[in-house]
Amino acid sequence: MDPTANEPPLLQPCPARVLVQTFTHLVQPDPEPKTRVRRDPYSARLMPMLHRISKHQWNHEFVPGFHRWYTYGDELGYNNRICFYLVDCGSSPNDDDVPIFCYKWTGETFEPMPELLQSKEVQDELKEFPFTPGSYERIQDHHIRHIVKRRLRRMQRIPDRELEYMKEHPEDMEWLEKKVKPRFWSDFLAQIESRPKEKEEERRLGITHGPPPNIKRKPTS
């Protein structure tokens, strides 16, 4: 068997960045998923979006580890909110030389949107997500409640460590209840209640979870 059979083809142009603006309600899962739908509604909508972007730009599905992705404003628990998806490919000795292709996702097609780069706000945000990845910045415990709030708004599954932290800190639980809508708070409580049964079922089936991909990359000093 050819060991390179499953590797992505040489993608052109690469290196490149693809920036997509859309609305949260237009980021939808595939109508007929190839695999079983994940328990996490966020992932069920995120991955098809990344695949759409990669197929449009490079005619190839998104490949974790080969492509890199970032998001901004993708609180999918809300409708009609502007959000952004950024997919990077390749490497470059100078980040400033990497071309940025901008599109608008209509829910059906990608339309060129070069005017995105004229926005100072967009340019400032792009600087927060450098093309050349830096080292990972560890999340401090006192930031966890903010991360949990963001996950709930995104309709994400809360990792076990973060659930345990919140349960051990009543003041953060009280803060969270005041900061999110009742439906998100109900979802949070439901995750706490259902997690022991889920973990038992996962142990029975031999399912494991990797670390959550939510740590923002920071440039090295």
Buried (B, 14 or more C-beta within 10 A) or exposed (E): EEEEEEEBEEBEEBBBBBBBBBBBEBBEBBEEEEEEEBEBBBBBBBBBBBBBBBEBBBEBEBBEEBBBBBBBBBBBBBEEBEBBBBBBBBEBEEBEEBEBBBBBBEEEEBEEBEEBEEEEEBEEBBEEBBBBBEEEEEBEEEEBBBBBBBBBBBBBBBBEEBBBBBEEBEEBBEBBEEBBEEEBBEBBEEBBEEBEEBEEEEEEEEEEEEEBEBEEBBBEE
